[in-house]
Amino acid sequence: MKKLIFFVVAVFFVQISDGQQVQVDSLCRQAYGEIMSLRFVPARKMLQAEKQLHPENVYVDYLENYMDFLRVFIGENQPLFKQFDDSFDIRYDHIKQLQDSSRYKGLLLANMNLQWAFARLKFGQYFSAAWEINRAYRLLKQNIESFPQFVPDYITMGVLHVMIGLVPDKYNWMLKIISMEGSVEQGKKEIYRVLDNTPKNSPMAYLHDEALFYLGFIELNLSPDRKALDKLLVYLNQTDSRNLLIDFLKADIYMRYGQNDLALKQLNTVPQGPDYFPFYYLRFLKGECYLRKLKPDSATLSYNDFLEHFEGLNYIKDAWRKKAWAALLQNKKDVYFMMMDSVKAYGTADVGADKEALMEAHSGILPDINLLRVRLLFDGGYYSRAKFILDTMSTGHLTKDARIERIYRYARIAHRQENIPLAKKEYYRTLVIGNRSPRYFAANAALKLGEIYESEDSLTLAKTFYEKCLDLDFDEYKNSIRGKAKEALARIQEK
């Protein structure tokens, strides 16, 4: 009986350590969970307590850097980034002093390099970011060679392999020069390996939410098959209800798959309070949900809330554009053009949505209000309402691009409603009529045709349409659409 009690106590207080300088003890694992939940106030208190207990534990340096990275990456606060740069150097030097025999040395240094690379990408420091990504890759590759069974390595290496797999073909020569290789499928397998090794009450359980978060976004953005996401949603719905990052991921999944009411419910019930780092992008997403319900007043309030509080760079132009759309839904054309002037004046054009917003603003073209309603309703999953508008709208006044868009919207609705023969027909019409247009409709139609034929195991046809997608010249969402086509080609080559 005494042996059983001793065993239970030992498991409860288990810690993973490499000597006195790295201790992933119970307090650090709790702090890790709080950081992944964006609950930075309790995380700091735990790390202060850990410093009192184990002042030489450099894992605290790593967790403090992780928290700073998330503050910079989510808040997009450049002055804060500059302020944290000095702290990064100090913490990095602490960890570099670990013995080479430590499993954690390469892992923590690689993770910190990759985190800071992502932060640098936010602020246009591309050369420094590329150098740090390469250094992270080399550190991690060496660590895996030295400690092949060390599970935590495979989260970061999985992320790196996914990133490498998405590099456009024209830059593959650069990857060969710096000896970096990998694929999306390889990266996914590595992160799934971590997830499989993080059951509740296991020593690696603290990595569960992080692995789940990465996998969710990878499957959401790169996989044409929703089955993997549905499986992950089972895990997501079992996570701590206080985890703000996981709630964000769930809302994003609901939005992407046309479950607008579920997304809005999720966003209206996310945990809040002074313990959490302010995640203002969620207010932008709430505006998206209201706009998709064709509730322009509520949408405008949410976009105003986002623009008032967010100090970052991205989605500013798109928020102004969405306010313009809200005005157009109310037939306020003069307000629409005023809001589009603000698109030109505020924010940057680094992400696809902001680039598209700026192109629309410079075009000076007033969107067709019926097609705008269809687009919003489709994005929200209100397919019958969207199709009714397409069926009954007047078409005589439509421009060529608007006519292409109308066919494309029919295709998207048919696809979501699982009318595959009609979806194929309308996608193909979109591709034929719109292949010379700078709009994204033809390229995405080719991508969707590839996904349909891949799901039917018609891999030759799938390859044809994925390659067609990559051949087209278009201006909108180029990186996203081409990235998916490239990853799809790599995926079907492995089948």
C-alpha positions as CSV (number, residue, x, y, z in Angstrom):
1,M,0.0,0.0,0.0
2,K,2.9,2.4,0.9
3,K,4.5,1.7,-2.5
4,L,1.2,2.5,-4.3
5,I,0.9,5.8,-2.4
6,F,4.5,6.7,-3.2
7,F,3.9,5.9,-6.9
8,V,0.8,8.1,-7.0
9,V,2.6,11.0,-5.3
10,A,5.6,10.6,-7.6
11,V,3.4,10.7,-10.7
12,F,1.5,13.8,-9.4
13,F,4.6,15.7,-8.7
14,V,6.5,14.4,-11.8
15,Q,8.9,16.9,-13.4
16,I,10.9,16.7,-16.5
17,S,14.4,18.0,-15.9
18,D,17.9,18.1,-17.3
19,G,19.8,18.9,-14.1
20,Q,19.1,22.0,-12.0
21,Q,19.1,24.4,-14.9
22,V,16.0,23.1,-16.8
23,Q,13.0,22.0,-14.7
24,V,9.6,21.6,-16.4
25,D,8.0,21.1,-13.1
26,S,4.3,21.3,-12.1
27,L,4.4,25.1,-11.7
28,C,6.0,25.6,-15.1
29,R,3.5,23.3,-16.8
30,Q,0.7,25.2,-15.2
31,A,2.2,28.5,-16.4
32,Y,2.6,27.0,-19.9
33,G,-1.1,26.2,-19.9
34,E,-2.0,29.8,-18.8
35,I,0.2,31.3,-21.5
36,M,-1.4,29.1,-24.2
37,S,-4.8,30.4,-22.8
38,L,-3.5,34.0,-23.0
39,R,-4.0,34.3,-19.3
40,F,-0.8,36.2,-18.8
41,V,-1.6,37.6,-15.3
42,P,-1.7,34.3,-13.5
43,A,1.1,33.0,-15.7
44,R,3.4,35.8,-14.5
45,K,2.5,35.0,-10.8
46,M,3.4,31.4,-11.3
47,L,6.7,32.2,-13.0
48,Q,7.6,34.6,-10.2
49,A,6.9,31.8,-7.7
50,E,9.0,29.4,-9.8
51,K,11.9,31.9,-9.7
52,Q,11.7,31.9,-5.9
53,L,11.8,28.1,-5.8
54,H,14.4,27.5,-8.5
55,P,16.2,30.7,-9.5
56,E,18.5,28.9,-11.9
57,N,15.7,27.3,-13.9
58,V,16.1,28.7,-17.5
59,Y,12.8,27.2,-18.5
60,V,11.3,30.3,-16.9
61,D,13.3,32.5,-19.4
62,Y,11.8,30.5,-22.2
63,L,8.2,30.8,-20.9
64,E,8.7,34.6,-20.4
65,N,9.9,34.9,-23.9
66,Y,6.9,32.9,-25.2
67,M,4.6,35.3,-23.4
68,D,6.4,38.3,-24.9
69,F,6.2,36.8,-28.3
70,L,2.4,36.2,-28.1
71,R,1.9,39.8,-26.9
72,V,3.9,41.1,-29.9
73,F,2.4,38.7,-32.5
74,I,-1.2,39.1,-31.5
75,G,-1.0,42.8,-30.5
76,E,1.2,43.8,-33.5
77,N,2.8,46.4,-31.3
78,Q,6.1,47.5,-32.8
79,P,7.4,49.6,-29.9
80,L,6.7,46.7,-27.6
81,F,8.7,44.4,-30.0
82,K,11.7,46.8,-29.9
83,Q,11.4,46.9,-26.1
84,F,11.4,43.1,-25.8
85,D,14.3,42.6,-28.2
86,D,16.8,43.3,-25.4
87,S,15.1,40.8,-23.1
88,F,15.2,38.2,-25.8
89,D,19.0,38.5,-26.0
90,I,19.5,38.2,-22.3
91,R,17.2,35.1,-22.0
92,Y,18.8,33.5,-25.1
93,D,22.2,33.9,-23.6
94,H,21.0,32.2,-20.4
95,I,19.8,29.2,-22.3
96,K,22.9,29.0,-24.4
97,Q,24.9,28.3,-21.3
98,L,23.2,25.0,-20.9
99,Q,25.4,21.9,-21.4
100,D,25.3,20.5,-24.9
101,S,24.1,17.2,-23.4
102,S,20.8,18.9,-22.4
103,R,17.8,17.8,-24.5
104,Y,16.3,21.2,-23.9
105,K,19.1,23.4,-25.1
106,G,18.5,22.9,-28.9
107,L,14.8,22.8,-28.4
108,L,14.4,26.1,-26.5
109,L,16.9,28.0,-28.6
110,A,15.2,26.8,-31.8
111,N,11.7,27.7,-30.5
112,M,12.9,31.2,-29.5
113,N,14.5,31.7,-32.9
114,L,11.2,30.7,-34.6
115,Q,9.1,32.8,-32.4
116,W,11.1,35.9,-33.0
117,A,11.2,35.2,-36.7
118,F,7.4,35.2,-36.8
119,A,7.5,38.5,-34.9
120,R,10.0,40.0,-37.3
121,L,7.8,39.0,-40.3
122,K,5.0,41.1,-38.8
123,F,7.2,44.1,-39.1
124,G,8.8,43.5,-42.4
125,Q,12.2,42.3,-41.1
126,Y,12.3,39.6,-43.7
127,F,16.1,39.0,-43.9
128,S,16.5,38.6,-40.2
129,A,13.4,36.4,-40.0
130,A,14.8,34.1,-42.7
131,W,18.1,33.8,-40.9
132,E,16.4,32.9,-37.7
133,I,14.1,30.4,-39.3
134,N,17.2,28.7,-40.9
135,R,18.9,28.7,-37.5
136,A,15.9,27.2,-35.8
137,Y,15.8,24.4,-38.4
138,R,19.4,23.5,-37.9
139,L,19.2,23.6,-34.1
140,L,16.2,21.3,-34.2
141,K,17.5,19.0,-36.8
142,Q,20.6,18.4,-34.7
143,N,18.6,18.0,-31.5
144,I,16.4,15.3,-33.1
145,E,19.5,13.5,-34.3
146,S,20.8,13.5,-30.7
147,F,17.5,12.8,-28.9
148,P,15.2,11.1,-31.5
149,Q,12.6,10.2,-28.8
150,F,12.3,13.7,-27.3
151,V,8.7,14.4,-28.1
152,P,8.6,18.2,-27.7
153,D,11.0,18.6,-30.6
154,Y,8.3,17.5,-33.0
155,I,5.9,20.4,-32.6
156,T,8.4,23.0,-33.8
157,M,9.9,20.7,-36.4
158,G,6.4,19.9,-37.7
159,V,5.7,23.6,-38.0
160,L,8.9,24.2,-39.9
161,H,8.3,21.3,-42.3
162,V,4.8,22.7,-43.1
163,M,6.4,26.1,-43.8
164,I,9.0,24.6,-46.0
165,G,6.4,22.6,-47.9
166,L,4.5,25.9,-48.7
167,V,7.5,27.7,-50.2
168,P,6.7,28.5,-53.8
169,D,8.5,26.4,-56.4
170,K,10.5,29.3,-57.8
171,Y,12.3,29.6,-54.4
172,N,13.1,25.9,-54.1
173,W,16.7,26.6,-55.3
174,M,17.2,28.7,-52.2
175,L,16.0,25.8,-49.9
176,K,18.5,23.5,-51.6
177,I,21.3,26.0,-51.0
178,I,20.6,26.2,-47.3
179,S,19.8,22.4,-47.1
180,M,16.3,22.8,-45.7
181,E,13.7,20.2,-46.8
182,G,10.3,19.1,-45.7
183,S,6.6,18.8,-46.7
184,V,3.2,19.7,-45.3
185,E,2.3,16.0,-44.8
186,Q,5.6,15.4,-43.0
187,G,5.0,18.3,-40.7
188,K,1.4,17.3,-39.9
189,K,2.5,13.7,-39.0
190,E,5.1,15.1,-36.6
191,I,2.6,17.3,-34.8
192,Y,0.1,14.5,-34.7
193,R,2.8,12.4,-33.1
194,V,3.0,15.0,-30.3
195,L,-0.7,15.1,-29.9
196,D,-0.8,11.3,-29.6
197,N,1.8,11.5,-26.8
198,T,-0.2,14.1,-24.7
199,P,-3.0,12.2,-23.0
200,K,-4.4,13.6,-19.8
201,N,-2.1,13.1,-16.8
202,S,0.9,12.2,-18.9
203,P,4.2,14.1,-18.4
204,M,3.7,15.6,-21.9
205,A,0.0,16.6,-21.4
206,Y,1.0,20.3,-21.1
207,L,1.9,20.3,-24.9
208,H,-1.6,19.1,-25.8
209,D,-3.3,22.4,-26.5
210,E,-0.3,23.8,-28.4
211,A,-0.2,20.8,-30.7
212,L,-4.0,21.0,-31.2
213,F,-3.9,24.7,-32.0
214,Y,-1.2,24.2,-34.7
215,L,-3.0,21.2,-36.2
216,G,-6.3,23.0,-36.3
217,F,-4.9,25.9,-38.3
218,I,-3.0,23.6,-40.6
219,E,-6.0,21.4,-41.4
220,L,-8.3,24.4,-41.7
221,N,-6.1,26.2,-44.2
222,L,-4.5,23.4,-46.2
223,S,-6.8,20.3,-46.1
224,P,-9.7,19.9,-48.6
225,D,-11.2,17.2,-46.4
226,R,-13.2,18.3,-43.4
227,K,-13.0,14.9,-41.7
228,A,-9.7,15.7,-40.1
229,L,-11.1,19.0,-38.7
230,D,-14.2,17.3,-37.4
231,K,-11.9,14.8,-35.5
232,L,-9.9,17.7,-34.1
233,L,-13.1,19.5,-33.1
234,V,-13.8,16.6,-30.7
235,Y,-10.5,17.4,-29.0
236,L,-11.2,21.1,-29.1
237,N,-14.5,20.8,-27.4
238,Q,-12.8,18.9,-24.6
239,T,-10.3,21.7,-23.8
240,D,-10.4,24.0,-20.9
241,S,-13.2,26.6,-21.4
242,R,-10.8,29.3,-20.2
243,N,-8.5,28.9,-23.2
244,L,-8.9,32.0,-25.4
245,L,-6.7,30.7,-28.2
246,I,-8.7,27.5,-28.6
247,D,-11.9,29.5,-28.6
248,F,-10.5,31.7,-31.4
249,L,-9.6,28.6,-33.4
250,K,-13.1,27.1,-32.9
251,A,-14.8,30.3,-34.0
252,D,-12.5,30.4,-37.1
253,I,-13.4,26.8,-38.0
254,Y,-17.1,27.6,-37.7
255,M,-16.8,30.7,-39.8
256,R,-14.7,28.9,-42.5
257,Y,-17.4,26.2,-42.9
258,G,-20.4,28.4,-43.0
259,Q,-21.6,27.9,-39.5
260,N,-22.0,31.6,-38.8
261,D,-24.5,31.3,-35.9
262,L,-22.2,28.9,-34.1
263,A,-19.3,31.2,-34.7
264,L,-21.2,34.2,-33.3
265,K,-22.3,32.3,-30.3
266,Q,-18.6,31.2,-29.7
267,L,-17.4,34.8,-30.0
268,N,-20.1,36.1,-27.7
269,T,-19.1,33.7,-25.0
270,V,-15.3,33.8,-25.1
271,P,-13.7,34.2,-21.7
272,Q,-12.8,37.8,-20.8
273,G,-11.4,39.7,-17.9
274,P,-8.2,41.4,-16.6
275,D,-6.3,38.0,-16.5
276,Y,-6.4,37.8,-20.3
277,F,-4.3,39.6,-22.9
278,P,-6.6,41.7,-25.0
279,F,-7.3,39.9,-28.3
280,Y,-9.0,42.6,-30.3
281,Y,-9.0,40.6,-33.5
282,L,-12.0,38.7,-32.1
283,R,-14.0,41.9,-32.3
284,F,-13.2,42.1,-36.0
285,L,-14.4,38.5,-36.4
286,K,-17.6,39.4,-34.6
287,G,-18.2,42.2,-37.1
288,E,-17.7,39.6,-39.9
289,C,-20.4,37.4,-38.4
290,Y,-22.9,40.2,-38.1
291,L,-22.2,41.3,-41.6
292,R,-22.8,37.8,-42.9
293,K,-26.2,37.9,-41.2
294,L,-26.8,41.1,-43.1
295,K,-27.0,43.1,-39.8
296,P,-25.0,46.2,-40.8
297,D,-25.6,48.2,-37.6
298,S,-24.2,45.5,-35.3
299,A,-21.3,44.8,-37.7
300,T,-20.4,48.5,-37.8
301,L,-20.3,48.6,-34.0
302,S,-18.0,45.6,-33.8
303,Y,-15.6,47.1,-36.5
304,N,-15.6,50.4,-34.7
305,D,-14.6,48.6,-31.5
306,F,-11.8,46.8,-33.3
307,L,-10.5,50.0,-34.9
308,E,-10.7,52.0,-31.7
309,H,-8.6,49.5,-29.6
310,F,-6.3,47.6,-32.0
311,E,-2.9,49.2,-32.3
312,G,-1.5,46.7,-34.9
313,L,-1.0,46.8,-38.7
314,N,-3.3,44.2,-40.3
315,Y,-7.0,44.1,-41.1
316,I,-7.3,47.8,-40.6
317,K,-8.0,48.5,-44.3
318,D,-10.4,45.5,-44.4
319,A,-12.3,46.7,-41.4
320,W,-12.9,50.1,-43.1
321,R,-13.9,48.2,-46.3
322,K,-16.4,46.1,-44.3
323,K,-17.8,49.3,-42.8
324,A,-18.2,50.5,-46.4
325,W,-20.1,47.3,-47.2
326,A,-22.3,47.8,-44.2
327,A,-23.2,51.3,-45.4
328,L,-23.9,49.9,-48.9
329,L,-26.3,47.3,-47.5
330,Q,-28.2,50.3,-46.1
331,N,-28.1,52.0,-49.5
332,K,-25.8,54.7,-48.2
333,K,-23.6,55.1,-51.2
334,D,-22.0,58.4,-50.1
335,V,-21.0,56.8,-46.8
336,Y,-19.6,53.8,-48.8
337,F,-17.2,56.1,-50.7
338,M,-16.2,57.9,-47.5
339,M,-15.3,54.6,-45.8
340,M,-13.3,53.6,-48.9
341,D,-11.3,56.8,-48.7
342,S,-10.4,55.6,-45.2
343,V,-9.2,52.3,-46.7
344,K,-6.6,54.3,-48.6
345,A,-5.6,56.3,-45.6
346,Y,-5.2,53.8,-42.8
347,G,-3.4,50.5,-42.2
348,T,-1.0,48.5,-44.4
349,A,-1.6,46.1,-47.3
350,D,0.5,43.1,-46.3
351,V,-2.3,40.4,-45.9
352,G,-4.6,39.3,-48.7
353,A,-7.8,40.9,-47.2
354,D,-6.1,44.3,-46.9
355,K,-4.7,44.1,-50.4
356,E,-8.1,43.4,-51.8
357,A,-9.6,46.2,-49.8
358,L,-7.1,48.7,-51.2
359,M,-7.6,47.4,-54.8
360,E,-11.4,47.9,-54.3
361,A,-10.8,51.4,-52.9
362,H,-8.6,52.4,-55.8
363,S,-10.9,51.0,-58.4
364,G,-13.7,53.4,-57.5
365,I,-16.2,50.8,-58.6
366,L,-19.3,50.4,-56.6
367,P,-20.0,46.7,-55.9
368,D,-23.2,45.2,-57.1
369,I,-25.3,45.1,-54.0
370,N,-27.0,41.8,-54.8
371,L,-23.7,40.0,-55.4
372,L,-22.4,41.5,-52.2
373,R,-25.4,40.1,-50.3
374,V,-24.8,36.7,-52.0
375,R,-21.2,36.7,-51.0
376,L,-21.9,37.6,-47.4
377,L,-24.8,35.1,-47.1
378,F,-22.7,32.3,-48.7
379,D,-19.8,33.0,-46.3
380,G,-22.2,32.7,-43.4
381,G,-23.7,29.4,-44.6
382,Y,-27.1,30.8,-45.6
383,Y,-27.1,29.1,-48.9
384,S,-30.8,29.0,-49.7
385,R,-31.1,32.8,-49.2
386,A,-28.0,33.4,-51.3
387,K,-29.3,31.2,-54.1
388,F,-32.7,33.0,-54.1
389,I,-31.0,36.3,-54.7
390,L,-28.9,34.9,-57.6
391,D,-32.0,33.4,-59.1
392,T,-34.1,36.6,-58.9
393,M,-31.5,39.4,-59.5
394,S,-31.4,41.5,-62.6
395,T,-28.4,40.7,-64.8
396,G,-28.6,43.1,-67.7
397,H,-26.5,45.8,-66.0
398,L,-23.7,43.5,-64.8
399,T,-20.1,44.0,-65.9
400,K,-18.0,41.1,-67.2
401,D,-16.4,40.5,-63.9
402,A,-19.8,40.6,-62.1
403,R,-21.1,38.0,-64.6
404,I,-18.2,35.8,-63.8
405,E,-18.7,36.2,-60.1
406,R,-22.4,35.3,-60.4
407,I,-21.5,32.0,-62.1
408,Y,-18.8,31.4,-59.5
409,R,-21.2,32.0,-56.6
410,Y,-23.6,29.4,-58.1
411,A,-20.7,27.0,-58.2
412,R,-19.7,27.6,-54.6
413,I,-23.3,27.2,-53.3
414,A,-23.8,24.0,-55.3
415,H,-20.5,22.6,-53.9
416,R,-21.5,23.4,-50.3
417,Q,-24.9,21.9,-50.8
418,E,-23.1,18.7,-52.2
419,N,-24.6,19.1,-55.7
420,I,-21.3,18.0,-57.2
421,P,-22.3,17.7,-60.9
422,L,-23.7,21.2,-60.9
423,A,-20.6,22.5,-58.9
424,K,-18.3,21.0,-61.5
425,K,-20.3,22.5,-64.4
426,E,-20.3,26.1,-62.9
427,Y,-16.7,26.0,-61.7
428,Y,-15.7,25.0,-65.2
429,R,-17.7,27.8,-66.7
430,T,-16.1,30.2,-64.3
431,L,-12.7,29.0,-65.3
432,V,-13.3,29.2,-69.1
433,I,-14.9,32.7,-68.9
434,G,-12.8,34.2,-66.2
435,N,-9.3,32.8,-67.0
436,R,-8.0,36.2,-68.2
437,S,-9.6,38.3,-65.4
438,P,-7.4,39.7,-62.6
439,R,-10.1,38.6,-60.1
440,Y,-9.6,35.4,-58.1
441,F,-12.7,33.6,-59.3
442,A,-11.2,31.4,-62.0
443,A,-8.1,30.5,-59.9
444,N,-10.2,29.4,-57.0
445,A,-12.6,27.6,-59.4
446,A,-9.6,25.6,-60.7
447,L,-8.5,24.9,-57.1
448,K,-12.0,23.6,-56.1
449,L,-12.2,21.4,-59.2
450,G,-8.9,19.9,-58.2
451,E,-10.2,19.3,-54.7
452,I,-13.4,17.6,-56.1
453,Y,-11.5,15.3,-58.4
454,E,-9.0,14.5,-55.7
455,S,-11.8,13.5,-53.4
456,E,-13.1,11.2,-56.2
457,D,-9.6,9.7,-56.6
458,S,-9.4,11.1,-60.1
459,L,-5.8,12.2,-59.4
460,T,-4.8,12.9,-63.1
461,L,-7.7,15.4,-63.4
462,A,-7.0,16.8,-60.0
463,K,-3.4,17.4,-61.0
464,T,-4.5,19.1,-64.2
465,F,-6.7,21.6,-62.4
466,Y,-4.2,22.3,-59.6
467,E,-1.6,23.1,-62.2
468,K,-4.1,25.3,-64.1
469,C,-4.6,27.2,-60.8
470,L,-0.9,27.8,-60.6
471,D,-0.7,28.9,-64.2
472,L,-3.3,31.7,-63.9
473,D,-2.4,35.3,-63.4
474,F,-4.6,37.0,-60.9
475,D,-4.3,39.7,-58.2
476,E,-6.5,38.7,-55.2
477,Y,-5.6,36.1,-52.5
478,K,-2.7,35.0,-54.7
479,N,-0.5,33.6,-51.9
480,S,-3.4,31.7,-50.2
481,I,-4.9,30.1,-53.4
482,R,-1.5,29.2,-54.9
483,G,-0.2,27.9,-51.6
484,K,-3.1,25.5,-51.4
485,A,-2.7,24.3,-55.0
486,K,1.0,23.7,-54.4
487,E,0.4,21.8,-51.3
488,A,-2.3,19.7,-53.0
489,L,0.1,18.8,-55.8
490,A,2.6,17.6,-53.3
491,R,-0.1,15.7,-51.5
492,I,-1.4,13.8,-54.5
493,Q,2.1,12.8,-55.5
494,E,2.4,10.9,-52.3
495,K,-0.8,8.9,-52.9
